[in-house]
């Protein structure tokens, strides 16, 4: 298991602060692994989700830290979204 994934799961869980999303979103970090947000839980899980967000490790770290806007990452092609875009947008608003 990647240190990046473990640290990101912990950070995302704390940023949710008891809030939840309707459905599930998976982060697929190239060459590192995956984590999944479902409801109010963040798990180190690569199972299917309503939406999959793919990015390289640097982009993912920027998203989790809040240093990179999900919108600008998506518009610049650094972030790819597959599946239900509304789930990605819901997660983005919770983590902002």
matplotlib code that plots the C-alpha trace (Angstrom):
import matplotlib.pyplot as plt

x = [0.0, 1.3, 2.2, 0.6, -2.7, -2.8, -2.0, -4.6, -7.3, -6.7, -6.7, -9.8, -11.6, -10.8, -11.9, -15.3, -15.9, -19.0, -20.5, -21.3, -21.9, -24.7, -23.0, -19.3, -16.2, -12.9, -9.6, -7.3, -3.7, -1.5, 1.2, 0.3, -3.2, -6.7, -9.0, -12.7, -15.2, -18.6, -21.1, -19.0, -16.2, -12.9, -11.3, -8.2, -10.3, -10.1, -13.7, -16.2, -17.7, -20.3, -17.5, -13.7, -11.3, -7.9, -4.8, -1.0, 0.4, 1.4, -2.0, -3.7, -1.5, -2.4, -6.1, -6.0, -3.9, -6.2, -3.3, -4.9, -8.5, -10.3, -11.9, -8.6, -7.0, -9.9, -9.9, -6.1, -6.4, -4.5, -7.6, -9.9, -13.5, -15.3, -18.8, -21.3, -19.8, -22.4, -20.7, -17.3, -18.8, -20.5, -17.2, -15.4, -17.9, -17.5, -13.7, -13.4]
y = [0.0, 3.4, 6.0, 8.6, 6.7, 6.2, 9.8, 11.0, 8.7, 10.2, 13.8, 13.3, 11.7, 14.6, 17.1, 15.4, 16.4, 14.1, 15.3, 12.7, 12.3, 10.4, 7.6, 6.8, 8.3, 6.5, 8.3, 6.4, 7.7, 6.6, 4.1, 4.5, 3.0, 4.0, 5.2, 5.5, 7.9, 6.6, 8.3, 9.7, 7.1, 7.1, 3.6, 2.4, 0.5, -0.1, -1.4, 0.1, 3.5, 5.8, 8.1, 7.6, 10.5, 9.8, 11.8, 11.5, 11.6, 15.3, 16.4, 14.2, 15.6, 19.2, 18.3, 16.7, 19.5, 22.2, 23.8, 22.8, 23.6, 20.5, 22.7, 24.0, 20.5, 19.2, 22.1, 21.7, 18.0, 17.0, 15.3, 12.9, 12.1, 8.9, 8.2, 10.4, 13.9, 15.1, 12.8, 14.4, 17.8, 16.9, 15.7, 18.8, 21.1, 19.1, 19.3, 23.0]
z = [0.0, -0.9, 1.6, -0.7, -0.7, 3.1, 3.8, 1.2, 2.7, 6.1, 4.8, 2.8, 5.7, 7.9, 5.3, 4.9, 8.5, 8.9, 5.6, 2.9, -0.8, -2.4, -4.2, -4.7, -6.3, -6.9, -7.3, -9.6, -9.1, -11.9, -10.8, -7.1, -6.5, -5.7, -3.0, -2.8, -1.2, -0.5, 1.7, 4.5, 4.4, 2.6, 1.9, 0.2, -2.3, -6.1, -6.6, -9.0, -8.3, -9.8, -10.9, -11.4, -11.2, -12.7, -12.2, -11.8, -8.3, -8.3, -9.5, -6.9, -4.1, -5.2, -5.1, -1.7, -0.2, -1.6, -3.6, -6.9, -8.0, -9.3, -12.0, -13.3, -13.2, -15.3, -17.7, -18.3, -18.9, -15.7, -14.3, -16.1, -15.0, -16.1, -15.1, -13.2, -13.3, -10.7, -8.1, -8.8, -8.5, -5.2, -3.8, -5.0, -3.2, 0.0, 0.0, -1.0]

ax = plt.figure().add_subplot(projection="3d")
ax.plot(x, y, z, "-o")
ax.set_aspect("equal")
plt.show()
